[in-house]
Amino acid sequence: MFELEDRLWWYRGLRLHLSAAIGRAGLRTDARVLDAGCGTGANLVLLAESFNRVVGADLAMDAISLARRRGAKRVLVADINDLPFATSAFDLVLASDVFECAEVDEQRALAELIRVTRPGGRLIVAVAAFQFLLSEHDRAVHSVRRYTKARARRAFAHPALRIARQRYCFGALFPPMAAYRLLWRRPRTDTPARSDLAMPPRWLNGLLLAVTRLEARAFVKTPLPFGATLLVELDRV
């Protein structure tokens, strides 16, 4: 992941969607921002382009070490189910590809993210979409659940939250992506799962990124009814 995040079309495309969501939050550059489940730090770099008070947290020490290699300084090992931050500490909290993980207790993690987000702040959650696409890659990265809009509404229902926006991403590429996952699905075995993340040929990587950029512009007002990722923007009330 660390080696691919700066180049692979999917990661770059996801950051296009995240960047738009971050912009819609309408926060000042001195806003306090948390990347909860920061992984190897690519989204920390994105957040640092807009804010100067960014903190990253992840359960994996290896991920934190790699985030530091990217130049992130304010990063620490922490469990999203029990965050070591004060109540209302942040104006914006991002949780990208976190809620899918087996180590995450949906309700405990949501309660913690609500607790550390100030009233009037914004929570941005990106999750993998559609349970039938659960794959060998998901197993490899400990993902056990994927979401639809209906499931997200149930999972993130809380008196302290209001869903401001839900949108599927990578909808234009969803049919071939779904076909690939279904055709190459391997029977579950006791052998360790292996991710299929890999860099495609340069021309194909560029083409897929171009389609993703076009989708990000074309379907702002009329989003597609499906996609490989679900992006949820929530207001802390």
C-alpha positions as CSV (number, residue, x, y, z in Angstrom):
1,M,0.0,0.0,0.0
2,F,2.8,2.4,0.9
3,E,4.5,1.8,-2.4
4,L,1.3,2.2,-4.5
5,E,-0.7,5.0,-2.7
6,D,1.1,7.9,-4.6
7,R,0.6,6.3,-8.1
8,L,-2.2,3.8,-8.3
9,W,-5.4,5.2,-9.9
10,W,-7.7,3.9,-7.2
11,Y,-5.9,5.7,-4.3
12,R,-5.5,8.9,-6.3
13,G,-9.1,8.7,-7.4
14,L,-10.3,8.2,-3.8
15,R,-8.3,11.3,-2.7
16,L,-10.1,13.3,-5.4
17,H,-13.4,12.4,-3.7
18,L,-12.0,13.0,-0.2
19,S,-10.6,16.3,-1.2
20,A,-14.0,17.5,-2.5
21,A,-15.6,16.3,0.8
22,I,-13.0,18.1,2.8
23,G,-13.6,21.3,0.9
24,R,-17.4,21.0,1.5
25,A,-16.7,21.1,5.3
26,G,-15.8,24.8,4.9
27,L,-13.2,24.9,7.6
28,R,-10.4,27.3,8.2
29,T,-6.7,26.4,7.8
30,D,-6.3,26.4,11.6
31,A,-9.0,23.7,12.1
32,R,-8.0,20.8,14.3
33,V,-8.1,17.6,12.1
34,L,-7.8,13.9,12.9
35,D,-7.2,11.1,10.5
36,A,-8.5,8.1,12.5
37,G,-7.0,5.0,10.9
38,C,-4.4,6.9,8.9
39,G,-2.6,3.9,7.6
40,T,0.6,4.7,5.8
41,G,-0.2,8.4,5.7
42,A,-1.2,9.4,2.1
43,N,-4.4,11.0,3.4
44,L,-2.4,12.9,6.1
45,V,-0.5,14.5,3.2
46,L,-3.8,15.4,1.6
47,L,-5.1,16.9,4.8
48,A,-1.9,18.9,5.4
49,E,-2.5,20.7,2.1
50,S,-5.5,22.4,3.6
51,F,-4.8,22.4,7.4
52,N,-1.9,23.0,9.6
53,R,-3.1,21.1,12.7
54,V,-3.4,17.5,11.5
55,V,-3.0,14.4,13.7
56,G,-2.9,10.8,12.5
57,A,-3.7,7.7,14.5
58,D,-3.6,4.0,13.6
59,L,-3.6,0.7,15.4
60,A,-0.6,-0.7,13.4
61,M,2.9,0.5,14.5
62,D,4.2,-0.4,11.0
63,A,1.7,2.0,9.4
64,I,2.7,4.8,11.8
65,S,6.4,4.2,10.9
66,L,5.6,4.4,7.2
67,A,3.5,7.6,7.8
68,R,6.5,9.1,9.5
69,R,8.6,8.2,6.4
70,R,6.1,10.4,4.4
71,G,7.0,13.3,6.7
72,A,4.0,13.1,9.1
73,K,5.1,14.2,12.5
74,R,2.0,14.2,14.6
75,V,1.1,10.5,14.4
76,L,0.6,7.9,17.1
77,V,-0.5,4.3,17.7
78,A,-4.1,4.3,18.9
79,D,-7.2,2.2,18.8
80,I,-10.2,3.8,17.1
81,N,-12.4,2.0,19.6
82,D,-10.7,3.9,22.5
83,L,-9.1,7.1,21.3
84,P,-6.6,8.9,23.5
85,F,-8.0,12.4,22.8
86,A,-10.0,14.9,24.7
87,T,-13.7,15.3,24.1
88,S,-14.5,17.8,21.3
89,A,-10.8,17.9,20.4
90,F,-11.3,18.1,16.6
91,D,-13.2,20.2,14.1
92,L,-12.9,17.5,11.3
93,V,-12.4,13.8,11.6
94,L,-11.6,11.5,8.7
95,A,-12.0,7.7,8.8
96,S,-11.2,6.2,5.5
97,D,-11.4,2.4,4.9
98,V,-11.6,1.8,8.7
99,F,-15.1,0.7,9.6
100,E,-14.8,-2.3,7.4
101,C,-12.0,-3.8,9.6
102,A,-12.6,-6.8,11.9
103,E,-10.7,-5.0,14.7
104,V,-13.3,-2.2,14.7
105,D,-16.4,-2.3,16.8
106,E,-18.9,-0.2,14.8
107,Q,-20.8,1.3,17.7
108,R,-17.8,1.8,20.0
109,A,-15.7,3.4,17.2
110,L,-18.6,5.6,16.1
111,A,-19.2,6.8,19.7
112,E,-15.5,7.6,20.0
113,L,-15.4,9.6,16.8
114,I,-18.5,11.5,17.9
115,R,-16.9,12.2,21.3
116,V,-13.7,13.7,19.8
117,T,-15.5,15.8,17.2
118,R,-16.8,19.1,18.5
119,P,-20.5,20.1,18.0
120,G,-20.7,21.8,14.7
121,G,-17.8,19.8,13.3
122,R,-17.7,17.3,10.5
123,L,-17.1,13.6,10.3
124,I,-16.1,12.1,6.9
125,V,-16.3,8.3,6.5
126,A,-15.2,6.3,3.4
127,V,-16.1,2.6,3.4
128,A,-16.1,-0.2,0.8
129,A,-19.4,-0.8,-0.8
130,F,-21.6,-3.8,-1.4
131,Q,-21.1,-7.0,0.7
132,F,-21.3,-9.3,-2.3
133,L,-17.9,-7.9,-3.4
134,L,-16.1,-9.1,-0.3
135,S,-12.9,-10.5,-1.7
136,E,-9.5,-12.1,-1.1
137,H,-8.1,-8.6,-0.8
138,D,-10.6,-7.7,1.9
139,R,-9.5,-10.8,3.8
140,A,-5.9,-9.8,3.5
141,V,-6.5,-6.3,5.0
142,H,-8.9,-7.7,7.7
143,S,-12.1,-6.2,6.1
144,V,-15.2,-8.2,7.1
145,R,-18.0,-5.8,6.1
146,R,-19.0,-3.6,3.2
147,Y,-21.7,-1.0,3.1
148,T,-24.7,0.3,1.1
149,K,-26.4,3.6,1.8
150,A,-29.1,1.8,3.8
151,R,-26.6,0.0,5.9
152,A,-24.6,3.2,6.5
153,R,-27.7,5.0,7.6
154,R,-28.3,2.3,10.2
155,A,-24.7,2.0,11.3
156,F,-24.2,5.8,11.7
157,A,-27.6,6.6,13.1
158,H,-27.0,8.6,16.3
159,P,-28.8,11.6,18.0
160,A,-25.5,13.5,17.8
161,L,-25.1,13.0,14.0
162,R,-26.9,14.2,10.9
163,I,-26.0,12.7,7.5
164,A,-25.3,15.6,5.3
165,R,-24.4,13.6,2.2
166,Q,-23.9,10.1,0.9
167,R,-22.3,9.3,-2.4
168,Y,-21.0,6.2,-4.2
169,C,-17.6,6.6,-5.7
170,F,-16.1,4.8,-8.7
171,G,-19.6,4.2,-10.1
172,A,-18.5,4.6,-13.7
173,L,-16.0,1.7,-13.3
174,F,-18.2,-0.3,-11.0
175,P,-19.4,-2.9,-13.6
176,P,-15.9,-4.1,-14.7
177,M,-14.6,-3.9,-11.1
178,A,-17.5,-6.0,-9.9
179,A,-17.1,-8.5,-12.7
180,Y,-13.4,-8.8,-11.9
181,R,-14.1,-9.5,-8.2
182,L,-16.8,-12.0,-8.9
183,L,-14.9,-13.9,-11.7
184,W,-11.7,-14.1,-9.7
185,R,-13.2,-14.9,-6.4
186,R,-11.3,-17.8,-4.7
187,P,-13.0,-20.3,-2.4
188,R,-12.3,-19.4,1.2
189,T,-9.5,-21.6,2.7
190,D,-7.4,-21.6,5.8
191,T,-4.4,-20.3,3.9
192,P,-3.4,-16.7,4.5
193,A,-5.2,-14.3,2.2
194,R,-3.1,-12.2,-0.2
195,S,-4.0,-8.8,-1.6
196,D,-4.2,-8.4,-5.3
197,L,-3.1,-4.8,-5.2
198,A,-0.7,-4.2,-8.1
199,M,0.4,-1.5,-10.4
200,P,-1.2,-1.9,-13.9
201,P,0.5,-0.8,-17.1
202,R,1.1,2.9,-17.2
203,W,-1.5,3.5,-20.0
204,L,-4.2,1.6,-18.2
205,N,-3.5,3.3,-14.9
206,G,-3.8,6.7,-16.6
207,L,-7.0,5.7,-18.4
208,L,-8.7,4.5,-15.2
209,L,-7.6,7.7,-13.4
210,A,-9.0,9.8,-16.2
211,V,-12.4,8.0,-16.0
212,T,-12.4,8.6,-12.2
213,R,-11.6,12.3,-12.7
214,L,-14.4,12.6,-15.2
215,E,-16.9,10.9,-12.9
216,A,-15.9,13.2,-10.0
217,R,-16.7,16.2,-12.1
218,A,-19.7,14.9,-14.1
219,F,-21.8,13.3,-11.3
220,V,-21.6,15.9,-8.6
221,K,-25.3,16.8,-8.8
222,T,-26.5,13.5,-10.3
223,P,-24.5,10.7,-8.6
224,L,-24.6,7.2,-9.8
225,P,-26.7,4.6,-7.8
226,F,-23.7,2.3,-7.2
227,G,-20.0,2.3,-6.8
228,A,-17.1,0.5,-5.1
229,T,-16.7,3.0,-2.3
230,L,-19.4,4.8,-0.2
231,L,-18.5,8.3,1.0
232,V,-20.5,9.6,3.9
233,E,-20.4,13.2,5.3
234,L,-21.9,13.6,8.8
235,D,-22.5,16.8,10.8
236,R,-21.8,16.6,14.5
237,V,-24.9,18.3,16.1
